[in-house]
Amino acid sequence: MKHRFNLLMILLIIASMVLAACGGGATPAPAQQPAQEQPAPQQQPAQPTEAPTEAAPAEAAAPVSADALPRKETLYYNGFQWGPVVGWNPYSNSNNNGMAIAQQDSARVTMFETPYLYNMLDGKQYPLLADGDWSWNEDRTEITFKIKPAARWSDGTPVTAEDVAYTWATHVKYETAIGAANRDYIETIEAVDPQTVVIKAKLDENGRAVNPLIVQAYLSTNYVIQKAWTQKLEERSGGDPTKLLADPAEDVVYSGPYGKFFADDTKVVLVRNDNYWGQDPSMWGKLPAPKYLAHVIFKDNAAGTTALAAGEVDVSQQFNSNVQDLWEKQNLPISTYLPDPPYHIGASLPTAFYNLKAHGLDQVCIRKAIAIAVDYPAIIANAMTNQSATFEQVPRSLMNPTPFEQALYNREAVKHLQWVGNDIEGAKKLLDECGVVDTDGDGWREYNGQKLSYVATCPNGWSDWQAAIEIVAAAGKQIGIDITTNFPEWSVYQTVVTKSDTPLPPGYEIFMMWSAGAGPTQPWGRIRNLLSSEWIGLPSNWSGNWGQYSNPEVDELLKLIPHETDEAKLKEMYTRLVEIYLTDVPSFTLMYRPQNFHTVNESVWTNFPHEGDGTNPPVPPLNLTDGWSIAGLYNLTLVEP
């Protein structure tokens, strides 16, 4: 599929751990989340021309300067890195190292690797360090998998089950973010023999795994880190957790295809380890095509778009406004994963939350009236420059637009509850019917004698969110509800919104936050984040349900789903949750958004993933760095060899 010019494939998008708002703005992702289906058998790639040999650190063999990288050996990126790298420590969550480290739903596996790779397009996990599929025991309390015999660290030593077990023990011992996110669900991870790993789930009072989904998800969201190197790290940090997590780890040993070559405040460069174990026939069967992965640190999106248009960037992980102009008006060899709007596969659902304790917003008819009046086509056209599916294309629910999630609920059963927006007359009728009318003739409706007046807010500088919030406010005015806007700085905004042990203050009656994207616990994890009452009362709540909605039926369904294996019953449960959400309207989705924007320039490299490209399993639009999308690096070819 081409964009009306030669040599133009089409490419990728979806999740990174933190991105929203102003094109390259940061939005933290929710904590680890796990799998719905058993992984499919692994695709066997082509045979290597040579068997891998004992590895030496790739940095030592690097033959060229970072300022003079061979163009035909280098794949250039933008949008991952917005400042200097802090470190290379896979135990830390404060490295600011976007090219190498992101333990998330589709983990970044350029340098460090997970046992399995998540594929957002089919919802499955495929073996990477693991040898074959994982399996539950009969009681679903233990998962067993094996490590590939071919898997090697960058120092040439084997990756073993003991590395997996010691990684987990380290996360728990030093109370890392990953340890904190999983310790309520994983009891132990044990090495039965050099190749065999057993993960024992934490059990509830009935002897069942507390949450099988989260245990499954650990396999594709978190890295395996070498035991021997970890012990060196522990020794030099003296067992101090703060020192261990702050260590820049310049000497880190890794198992992935790339390692550090260069990093300063202008660029970051990874170099291929030509002894990478993945060229073994048991995995990819060859090395990835680019020798170098390079990321120039641009000052803003505008500079990144200019570089993309000039052919100085091959893969663009940033919001490029009116992206279609690059090929339709400038006739450049640039494309997206989809050839037509929405250009990308939306994975996350930026959402407007209601303060359910604000006057009038405890009434469903008022909440729904505002929601159905909003001009969503204007949000998609203006805030997203049509880089979001419309609600006609993907009717609103709790699911993202991926085919995997869309198949998990019964559309017909909730069709009467869905809305596409801009329904001003319907909203007015709804308010009239529930007695919310203008009694004093000032043009504003009252509830219980008090004028309905709200502030809609989101962080300052997050331009697409600000545009969306302005459209929400405009809808209110059209139906007689006074909604103004306010854009506090993120430092203030996040402090207010994430405090769930007290009522939200005035000025936060309607406010925007993110939702989870595509991942191995979805859509369960997203629904939990949006609706679970477990987040209410937390002094620091980064998980969700910021409007403090509570519904016992929702909580019960969320408890049942992780244990249910019958697909028909799961569909019934998900359909019921969608029905409750669209009936109660505690919040409402404003747009669909890719986790990672992914636009490609095919001046130098071609054969990027695109819709209908025939890859099997399909390679998702995740920048050739995250989860199964790393497979795309093995398919790239040069436009001019």
C-alpha positions as CSV (number, residue, x, y, z in Angstrom):
1,M,0.0,0.0,0.0
2,K,1.4,3.4,-1.0
3,H,0.6,7.0,-0.5
4,R,0.5,7.8,-4.3
5,F,4.2,7.8,-4.7
6,N,7.0,5.2,-5.1
7,L,8.7,3.3,-2.3
8,L,6.3,4.4,0.3
9,M,5.1,1.8,2.9
10,I,3.3,2.8,6.0
11,L,4.0,2.8,9.7
12,L,3.5,2.6,13.2
13,I,2.1,4.0,16.5
14,I,1.0,3.3,20.1
15,A,2.3,3.4,23.7
16,S,5.0,4.8,25.5
17,M,5.1,5.1,29.0
18,V,4.6,8.8,29.2
19,L,3.2,11.0,26.4
20,A,0.2,13.1,26.0
21,A,-0.9,16.6,25.5
22,C,1.3,18.9,23.7
23,G,2.6,16.5,21.1
24,G,5.7,15.5,23.0
25,G,4.2,16.2,26.5
26,A,4.6,13.6,29.2
27,T,1.8,11.5,30.6
28,P,2.7,8.8,33.1
29,A,1.5,5.3,32.3
30,P,-0.3,3.2,34.8
31,A,1.5,0.4,36.7
32,Q,2.3,-3.0,35.2
33,Q,-0.5,-4.8,33.5
34,P,-1.0,-8.5,32.2
35,A,-2.4,-10.9,29.5
36,Q,-5.7,-12.1,28.3
37,E,-4.8,-15.0,26.0
38,Q,-2.3,-17.8,25.8
39,P,0.6,-16.7,23.5
40,A,0.6,-18.1,20.0
41,P,3.4,-20.2,18.7
42,Q,6.5,-18.2,17.8
43,Q,7.2,-17.3,14.2
44,Q,10.4,-18.8,13.0
45,P,12.5,-16.3,11.0
46,A,15.1,-16.9,8.3
47,Q,18.2,-18.8,9.1
48,P,21.4,-16.8,9.9
49,T,24.3,-16.8,7.5
50,E,26.6,-17.5,10.5
51,A,26.1,-18.8,14.0
52,P,26.6,-16.2,16.7
53,T,30.0,-16.3,18.5
54,E,31.0,-15.3,22.0
55,A,30.0,-11.7,22.5
56,A,32.2,-8.8,23.3
57,P,30.6,-5.5,24.3
58,A,29.4,-3.7,21.2
59,E,30.8,-0.4,22.3
60,A,34.4,-1.7,22.1
61,A,34.0,-2.6,18.4
62,A,32.2,0.6,17.3
63,P,34.3,1.9,14.3
64,V,33.0,5.4,13.7
65,S,32.3,8.7,15.4
66,A,28.8,9.6,16.7
67,D,29.1,12.8,14.6
68,A,29.7,10.9,11.4
69,L,27.4,7.8,11.4
70,P,27.1,6.1,8.1
71,R,23.7,7.1,6.8
72,K,22.9,3.8,5.2
73,E,23.7,2.0,8.5
74,T,21.7,4.3,10.8
75,L,18.0,4.5,11.6
76,Y,17.2,8.0,13.0
77,Y,14.4,8.7,15.5
78,N,12.7,11.6,17.1
79,G,10.1,12.0,19.9
80,F,11.6,9.5,22.4
81,Q,14.3,11.7,24.0
82,W,13.7,15.3,25.1
83,G,16.8,15.8,27.2
84,P,20.1,14.2,28.2
85,V,20.2,10.6,29.3
86,V,20.5,10.3,33.1
87,G,21.5,6.6,33.2
88,W,21.4,3.1,31.8
89,N,20.1,1.4,35.0
90,P,17.2,-1.0,34.2
91,Y,16.2,-1.1,37.9
92,S,15.6,2.6,38.0
93,N,12.6,4.5,36.6
94,S,14.3,7.9,36.4
95,N,16.9,7.3,33.6
96,N,15.3,9.6,31.0
97,N,16.6,7.1,28.5
98,G,13.8,6.8,25.9
99,M,15.8,4.8,23.3
100,A,16.8,2.0,25.7
101,I,14.5,1.7,28.7
102,A,10.8,1.5,29.1
103,Q,9.2,-1.3,31.1
104,Q,5.6,-1.0,30.1
105,D,2.7,-2.8,28.3
106,S,4.9,-3.3,25.2
107,A,8.3,-3.1,26.8
108,R,11.1,-1.4,24.9
109,V,13.5,-4.2,23.9
110,T,16.3,-2.5,22.0
111,M,18.9,-3.1,24.8
112,F,17.2,-5.0,27.6
113,E,14.8,-7.9,26.9
114,T,11.7,-9.5,28.4
115,P,10.9,-13.2,28.4
116,Y,8.0,-12.5,26.0
117,L,6.9,-9.8,23.5
118,Y,3.4,-8.4,23.6
119,N,1.7,-7.7,20.3
120,M,-1.0,-5.0,20.6
121,L,-2.6,-6.1,17.3
122,D,-3.6,-9.6,18.3
123,G,-3.3,-9.3,22.1
124,K,-0.8,-12.2,22.3
125,Q,2.6,-12.7,23.9
126,Y,5.4,-14.2,21.8
127,P,8.6,-15.8,23.1
128,L,11.8,-13.7,23.1
129,L,14.2,-14.9,25.9
130,A,11.7,-17.6,26.6
131,D,11.7,-20.9,24.8
132,G,8.1,-21.7,23.8
133,D,4.9,-20.8,25.5
134,W,4.4,-20.4,29.2
135,S,1.8,-22.5,31.0
136,W,-0.3,-22.4,34.1
137,N,-0.5,-25.4,36.5
138,E,-3.9,-26.9,36.9
139,D,-4.9,-24.6,39.8
140,R,-3.6,-21.5,37.9
141,T,-1.3,-20.6,40.8
142,E,2.0,-21.2,39.1
143,I,3.4,-20.2,35.7
144,T,6.3,-22.2,34.2
145,F,8.4,-21.3,31.2
146,K,11.9,-22.0,29.9
147,I,14.8,-19.8,28.8
148,K,16.2,-20.3,25.3
149,P,19.5,-22.2,25.3
150,A,20.8,-19.7,22.7
151,A,20.1,-16.6,24.8
152,R,23.3,-14.8,25.8
153,W,24.3,-11.6,27.6
154,S,26.5,-9.0,25.9
155,D,29.5,-10.4,27.8
156,G,28.9,-13.8,26.2
157,T,27.6,-15.7,29.2
158,P,24.2,-17.6,29.1
159,V,21.0,-16.0,30.2
160,T,19.6,-18.4,32.8
161,A,16.6,-19.0,35.0
162,E,18.6,-17.8,37.9
163,D,18.9,-14.3,36.2
164,V,15.1,-14.2,36.1
165,A,14.7,-15.2,39.7
166,Y,17.4,-12.8,41.0
167,T,15.9,-9.9,39.0
168,W,12.6,-10.3,40.8
169,A,14.3,-10.8,44.2
170,T,16.2,-7.5,43.6
171,H,13.1,-5.6,42.7
172,V,11.5,-6.8,46.0
173,K,14.6,-6.3,48.2
174,Y,15.2,-2.7,47.0
175,E,11.5,-1.7,46.7
176,T,11.8,-0.6,43.1
177,A,8.7,0.6,41.2
178,I,8.3,-2.8,39.5
179,G,8.6,-4.6,42.8
180,A,5.9,-2.3,44.3
181,A,3.6,-2.8,41.4
182,N,3.8,-6.6,41.4
183,R,4.5,-7.7,45.0
184,D,0.8,-8.0,45.8
185,Y,0.4,-10.5,43.0
186,I,3.7,-12.4,42.7
187,E,4.9,-14.5,45.7
188,T,8.2,-15.8,44.3
189,I,10.0,-16.4,41.1
190,E,12.2,-19.4,41.3
191,A,14.8,-21.1,39.1
192,V,14.0,-24.8,39.1
193,D,17.0,-25.6,36.9
194,P,19.3,-23.5,34.6
195,Q,16.6,-23.1,32.0
196,T,13.3,-23.5,33.9
197,V,11.5,-20.6,35.7
198,V,8.4,-21.0,38.0
199,I,6.4,-17.9,39.0
200,K,4.3,-18.5,42.1
201,A,1.3,-16.2,42.4
202,K,0.2,-14.6,45.7
203,L,-2.9,-16.4,46.8
204,D,-6.1,-15.1,48.3
205,E,-8.0,-16.5,51.2
206,N,-9.6,-19.1,48.9
207,G,-6.2,-20.4,47.7
208,R,-6.6,-18.8,44.2
209,A,-4.1,-16.5,42.6
210,V,-5.0,-12.9,43.6
211,N,-4.8,-11.8,40.0
212,P,-3.7,-14.2,37.2
213,L,-3.7,-11.4,34.6
214,I,-1.0,-9.4,36.4
215,V,1.1,-12.4,36.8
216,Q,0.9,-13.2,33.1
217,A,1.7,-9.6,32.2
218,Y,5.0,-9.6,34.1
219,L,6.4,-11.9,31.4
220,S,6.2,-9.2,28.7
221,T,6.4,-6.0,30.6
222,N,9.6,-6.4,32.7
223,Y,13.2,-7.0,31.8
224,V,15.5,-9.9,32.8
225,I,18.7,-8.4,34.3
226,Q,21.9,-10.3,34.7
227,K,22.5,-11.7,38.2
228,A,26.3,-11.2,38.1
229,W,26.0,-7.6,37.1
230,T,23.3,-7.0,39.7
231,Q,25.6,-8.3,42.4
232,K,28.3,-5.8,41.2
233,L,25.7,-3.1,41.4
234,E,24.7,-4.1,44.9
235,E,28.3,-4.3,46.1
236,R,29.2,-0.8,44.9
237,S,25.9,0.7,46.3
238,G,26.6,-0.9,49.7
239,G,23.0,-2.3,49.7
240,D,21.6,1.2,49.9
241,P,18.4,1.3,47.8
242,T,18.7,5.0,47.0
243,K,22.3,4.5,45.7
244,L,21.4,1.4,43.8
245,L,18.6,3.1,41.9
246,A,20.7,6.3,41.3
247,D,23.6,4.4,39.8
248,P,24.0,5.4,36.1
249,A,25.0,1.8,35.3
250,E,27.5,2.7,32.5
251,D,28.8,-0.8,32.7
252,V,25.5,-2.6,32.5
253,V,25.3,-6.0,30.8
254,Y,22.4,-6.5,28.5
255,S,20.9,-9.2,26.3
256,G,19.3,-7.1,23.5
257,P,20.5,-6.4,20.0
258,Y,21.8,-2.9,20.7
259,G,24.0,-1.3,23.4
260,K,25.2,2.2,24.3
261,F,27.5,3.9,21.7
262,F,27.2,7.6,22.6
263,A,25.1,10.0,24.6
264,D,25.3,13.7,25.4
265,D,22.9,16.6,25.5
266,T,22.5,16.6,21.7
267,K,22.0,13.0,20.7
268,V,21.8,9.4,21.9
269,V,23.2,6.5,19.7
270,L,22.8,2.8,20.2
271,V,25.1,0.4,18.3
272,R,24.2,-3.1,17.2
273,N,25.9,-6.0,19.0
274,D,27.0,-8.1,16.0
275,N,27.3,-11.1,18.3
276,Y,23.7,-10.7,19.4
277,W,22.2,-14.1,20.3
278,G,19.0,-13.4,18.5
279,Q,20.5,-14.3,15.1
280,D,20.3,-17.9,16.3
281,P,17.7,-20.0,14.3
282,S,15.7,-20.3,17.5
283,M,14.8,-16.6,17.4
284,W,15.1,-14.1,14.5
285,G,17.7,-16.0,12.5
286,K,19.6,-12.8,11.6
287,L,20.7,-9.4,12.9
288,P,18.5,-6.3,12.7
289,A,19.1,-4.3,9.6
290,P,20.4,-1.0,11.0
291,K,23.8,-0.9,12.6
292,Y,23.0,2.2,14.6
293,L,19.8,3.6,16.2
294,A,20.3,7.3,16.6
295,H,18.1,10.0,18.3
296,V,18.9,13.7,17.9
297,I,17.5,15.7,20.9
298,F,15.3,18.3,19.3
299,K,14.1,21.4,21.2
300,D,10.4,20.9,20.3
301,N,8.0,19.2,17.9
302,A,8.4,21.9,15.3
303,A,12.1,21.1,15.0
304,G,11.4,17.4,14.9
305,T,8.9,17.8,12.1
306,T,11.3,19.9,10.1
307,A,14.0,17.2,10.4
308,L,11.5,14.5,9.4
309,A,10.5,16.4,6.3
310,A,14.2,16.9,5.4
311,G,14.9,13.1,5.6
312,E,17.0,13.5,8.7
313,V,14.6,11.4,10.7
314,D,13.4,8.0,9.6
315,V,11.0,7.2,12.4
316,S,9.0,10.0,14.1
317,Q,7.5,9.3,17.5
318,Q,5.9,12.7,18.0
319,F,2.7,14.5,17.1
320,N,3.2,16.0,13.6
321,S,0.3,18.3,13.1
322,N,-1.6,17.7,9.8
323,V,0.7,14.9,9.0
324,Q,-1.0,14.2,5.7
325,D,0.3,17.5,4.3
326,L,3.8,15.9,4.3
327,W,2.8,13.6,1.4
328,E,-0.3,15.3,0.0
329,K,1.1,18.8,-0.3
330,Q,4.9,18.4,-0.1
331,N,5.0,15.1,-2.0
332,L,7.5,13.6,0.4
333,P,8.1,9.9,0.9
334,I,6.5,10.0,4.3
335,S,3.7,7.8,5.5
336,T,1.8,6.5,8.5
337,Y,0.6,3.0,9.5
338,L,-2.8,3.7,7.9
339,P,-3.0,5.6,4.6
340,D,-6.1,7.6,5.5
341,P,-7.5,9.2,8.7
342,P,-7.0,8.4,11.5
343,Y,-3.5,7.5,10.1
344,H,-2.6,5.7,13.4
345,I,-4.2,2.9,15.5
346,G,-5.5,4.6,18.6
347,A,-4.7,2.8,21.8
348,S,-5.4,5.2,24.7
349,L,-8.5,7.2,25.5
350,P,-7.9,10.7,26.8
351,T,-10.8,11.3,29.1
352,A,-12.8,14.1,30.7
353,F,-13.6,13.2,34.3
354,Y,-16.4,14.7,36.4
355,N,-16.0,15.8,40.0
356,L,-18.9,13.7,41.1
357,K,-19.3,15.7,44.4
358,A,-19.7,19.0,42.6
359,H,-23.2,20.6,42.6
360,G,-25.3,19.0,39.9
361,L,-22.6,16.6,38.7
362,D,-24.0,14.0,41.0
363,Q,-26.9,13.8,38.6
364,V,-26.6,11.5,35.6
365,C,-28.8,13.6,33.3
366,I,-26.5,16.6,33.7
367,R,-23.4,14.6,33.1
368,K,-24.8,12.9,30.1
369,A,-26.2,16.1,28.6
370,I,-22.8,17.7,28.7
371,A,-21.2,14.6,27.2
372,I,-23.6,14.2,24.3
373,A,-23.4,17.9,23.5
374,V,-19.6,18.0,22.9
375,D,-18.5,18.4,19.3
376,Y,-16.2,15.5,19.1
377,P,-15.6,15.9,15.3
378,A,-14.2,19.4,16.1
379,I,-11.9,17.9,18.8
380,I,-10.6,15.3,16.4
381,A,-10.2,17.8,13.5
382,N,-8.6,20.6,15.6
383,A,-6.9,19.0,18.6
384,M,-5.7,15.9,16.8
385,T,-5.7,17.1,13.1
386,N,-7.7,14.0,12.3
387,Q,-5.2,11.6,13.8
388,S,-7.9,10.0,15.9
389,A,-10.7,7.6,14.8
390,T,-14.1,9.2,15.0
391,F,-16.8,7.9,17.2
392,E,-18.7,6.9,14.0
393,Q,-15.7,4.8,13.0
394,V,-15.2,3.3,16.5
395,P,-18.3,3.7,18.7
396,R,-17.6,4.7,22.3
397,S,-17.2,2.1,24.9
398,L,-14.4,1.2,27.3
399,M,-12.3,-0.4,24.6
400,N,-9.6,1.0,22.4
401,P,-9.9,0.7,18.6
402,T,-7.7,-2.4,18.2
403,P,-9.6,-5.3,16.7
404,F,-8.6,-7.5,19.6
405,E,-10.4,-5.2,22.1
406,Q,-13.3,-4.4,19.9
407,A,-14.2,-8.1,19.7
408,L,-14.5,-8.3,23.5
409,Y,-18.0,-6.7,23.9
410,N,-21.4,-6.8,22.2
411,R,-21.8,-3.6,20.3
412,E,-25.5,-4.2,19.5
413,A,-26.3,-4.6,23.2
414,V,-25.1,-1.1,24.0
415,K,-25.8,0.6,20.7
416,H,-28.7,2.6,22.2
417,L,-26.4,4.1,24.8
418,Q,-23.6,5.2,22.5
419,W,-23.4,8.8,21.2
420,V,-21.3,10.5,18.6
421,G,-21.7,14.1,20.0
422,N,-22.8,17.5,18.9
423,D,-26.4,16.6,20.0
424,I,-27.4,20.0,21.3
425,E,-31.2,19.4,21.0
426,G,-30.9,16.0,22.6
427,A,-29.0,17.4,25.5
428,K,-31.5,20.2,26.0
429,K,-34.4,17.7,26.0
430,L,-32.6,15.5,28.5
431,L,-32.1,18.5,30.9
432,D,-35.7,19.7,30.5
433,E,-37.0,16.2,31.2
434,C,-35.1,16.0,34.5
435,G,-36.2,19.5,35.6
436,V,-32.9,21.2,35.1
437,V,-34.1,24.5,33.5
438,D,-33.5,28.2,33.5
439,T,-36.0,29.7,35.9
440,D,-34.8,33.3,36.2
441,G,-34.3,34.0,32.5
442,D,-30.5,34.7,32.7
443,G,-29.8,32.0,30.1
444,W,-28.3,29.5,32.6
445,R,-30.0,26.4,33.9
446,E,-30.3,25.8,37.6
447,Y,-30.4,22.7,39.7
448,N,-32.1,22.9,43.1
449,G,-32.2,26.6,42.7
450,Q,-28.4,27.0,42.0
451,K,-27.0,28.1,38.7
452,L,-24.9,25.3,37.0
453,S,-21.5,26.8,36.7
454,Y,-18.3,24.7,36.2
455,V,-14.6,25.1,35.4
456,A,-13.1,22.7,32.9
457,T,-9.4,22.3,33.3
458,C,-6.2,20.6,32.0
459,P,-2.5,21.3,32.2
460,N,-1.1,24.4,30.6
461,G,0.9,23.8,27.4
462,W,-0.7,20.5,26.6
463,S,-2.1,22.1,23.4
464,D,-4.3,19.2,22.1
465,W,-5.9,18.7,25.5
466,Q,-6.5,22.5,25.9
467,A,-8.2,22.6,22.5
468,A,-10.4,19.7,23.6
469,I,-11.3,21.3,26.9
470,E,-12.3,24.6,25.1
471,I,-14.7,22.6,23.0
472,V,-16.2,20.9,26.1
473,A,-16.8,24.4,27.5
474,A,-18.4,25.6,24.3
475,A,-20.8,22.7,24.4
476,G,-21.9,23.7,27.9
477,K,-22.8,27.2,26.8
478,Q,-24.9,25.9,24.0
479,I,-27.1,23.9,26.4
480,G,-27.4,26.6,29.1
481,I,-24.6,25.4,31.4
482,D,-21.8,27.9,32.2
483,I,-18.5,26.2,31.7
484,T,-15.3,28.2,31.7
485,T,-11.7,26.9,31.3
486,N,-8.5,27.1,33.3
487,F,-5.1,25.8,32.5
488,P,-2.8,25.5,35.6
489,E,0.8,24.4,35.3
490,W,1.3,20.7,35.4
491,S,3.2,20.9,38.7
492,V,0.0,22.3,40.4
493,Y,-2.5,20.3,38.4
494,Q,-1.0,16.8,39.1
495,T,-0.8,17.6,42.8
496,V,-4.6,18.4,43.0
497,V,-5.9,15.7,40.7
498,T,-4.0,12.8,42.1
499,K,-5.0,13.4,45.7
500,S,-8.0,11.1,46.2
501,D,-8.4,11.2,50.0
502,T,-10.1,14.5,49.9
503,P,-12.8,16.1,47.7
504,L,-11.5,18.0,44.6
505,P,-11.4,21.8,45.1
506,P,-13.4,24.3,43.2
507,G,-12.1,24.8,39.7
508,Y,-11.8,21.0,39.0
509,E,-15.4,20.2,38.2
510,I,-14.4,18.8,34.8
511,F,-10.8,17.8,34.1
512,M,-8.8,15.7,31.7
513,M,-6.6,12.8,32.4
514,W,-5.3,9.8,30.4
515,S,-6.4,6.1,30.3
516,A,-4.3,3.0,29.8
517,G,-3.4,2.0,26.2
518,A,-3.0,-1.4,24.7
519,G,-1.4,-4.1,26.9
520,P,-1.7,-7.6,28.2
521,T,-4.2,-6.8,30.9
522,Q,-6.4,-4.7,28.7
523,P,-9.2,-3.9,28.6
524,W,-9.5,-5.1,32.2
525,G,-6.7,-2.9,33.4
526,R,-8.1,0.2,31.7
527,I,-11.6,-0.4,33.1
528,R,-10.1,-0.9,36.5
529,N,-8.2,2.4,36.2
530,L,-11.3,4.3,35.1
531,L,-13.9,2.8,37.4
532,S,-12.5,0.9,40.4
533,S,-13.4,2.3,43.8
534,E,-10.0,0.9,45.2
535,W,-8.4,4.2,44.2
536,I,-10.7,6.3,46.3
537,G,-9.0,7.4,49.6
538,L,-5.5,7.3,48.4
539,P,-3.4,10.3,49.3
540,S,-1.4,9.8,46.0
541,N,-3.4,8.3,43.2
542,W,-1.8,7.9,39.8
543,S,-4.0,4.9,38.9
544,G,-7.3,6.4,37.9
545,N,-11.0,7.0,38.8
546,W,-10.0,10.6,39.7
547,G,-13.6,11.6,39.9
548,Q,-14.2,9.1,42.7
549,Y,-16.9,7.0,41.1
550,S,-18.2,4.0,43.2
551,N,-20.3,1.1,42.0
552,P,-20.3,-2.3,43.9
553,E,-21.3,-4.2,40.7
554,V,-18.4,-2.7,38.8
555,D,-16.0,-3.7,41.6
556,E,-17.4,-7.2,41.7
557,L,-17.0,-7.7,37.9
558,L,-13.4,-6.4,38.1
559,K,-12.7,-9.0,40.7
560,L,-14.2,-11.8,38.6
561,I,-12.7,-11.1,35.2
562,P,-9.0,-12.0,35.9
563,H,-10.1,-15.5,37.0
564,E,-12.5,-16.1,34.1
565,T,-11.3,-18.2,31.1
566,D,-14.6,-18.7,29.3
567,E,-14.6,-16.3,26.4
568,A,-18.4,-16.0,26.2
569,K,-18.6,-15.2,29.9
570,L,-15.9,-12.6,29.5
571,K,-17.7,-11.0,26.7
572,E,-20.9,-10.8,28.8
573,M,-18.9,-9.2,31.7
574,Y,-17.2,-6.6,29.5
575,T,-20.5,-5.8,27.8
576,R,-22.1,-5.2,31.2
577,L,-19.3,-2.9,32.2
578,V,-19.7,-0.9,29.0
579,E,-23.4,-0.6,29.7
580,I,-22.9,0.7,33.2
581,Y,-20.3,3.2,32.0
582,L,-22.4,4.6,29.2
583,T,-25.4,4.8,31.5
584,D,-23.8,6.4,34.5
585,V,-21.3,8.6,32.6
586,P,-18.8,9.2,35.4
587,S,-16.4,10.3,32.7
588,F,-16.3,10.4,28.9
589,T,-13.7,9.8,26.3
590,L,-12.8,12.8,24.1
591,M,-10.6,11.2,21.5
592,Y,-8.6,8.1,20.6
593,R,-4.9,8.6,20.8
594,P,-1.9,6.4,19.8
595,Q,0.4,5.5,22.7
596,N,3.2,6.4,20.4
597,F,2.8,8.4,17.2
598,H,4.7,6.7,14.4
599,T,5.4,8.4,11.1
600,V,8.2,7.2,8.7
601,N,10.3,8.8,6.0
602,E,11.4,6.3,3.3
603,S,14.2,8.3,1.8
604,V,16.8,5.9,3.1
605,W,15.0,2.9,4.6
606,T,11.9,1.1,3.4
607,N,9.7,-1.9,4.2
608,F,8.3,-0.5,7.4
609,P,5.2,-2.1,8.9
610,H,1.9,-0.9,7.5
611,E,-1.7,-2.0,7.4
612,G,-2.1,-5.1,5.3
613,D,1.6,-5.7,4.8
614,G,1.3,-9.5,5.2
615,T,3.5,-9.9,8.2
616,N,2.5,-12.9,10.3
617,P,2.2,-12.2,13.2
618,P,1.4,-8.7,12.2
619,V,4.0,-6.1,13.2
620,P,2.4,-3.4,15.2
621,P,3.0,0.4,14.8
622,L,5.2,0.9,17.8
623,N,8.4,2.4,16.3
624,L,10.2,-0.9,15.8
625,T,11.3,-0.7,19.4
626,D,8.4,-1.9,21.6
627,G,7.1,-5.4,22.1
628,W,6.6,-7.4,18.9
629,S,7.2,-4.3,16.8
630,I,11.0,-4.9,17.3
631,A,10.4,-7.5,14.5
632,G,10.2,-4.6,12.1
633,L,13.9,-4.0,12.4
634,Y,14.6,-7.3,10.8
635,N,12.4,-6.5,7.7
636,L,13.9,-3.1,6.8
637,T,15.8,-2.7,3.6
638,L,17.6,0.2,2.0
639,V,16.0,2.2,-0.7
640,E,19.3,2.3,-2.5
641,P,21.5,-0.6,-1.3
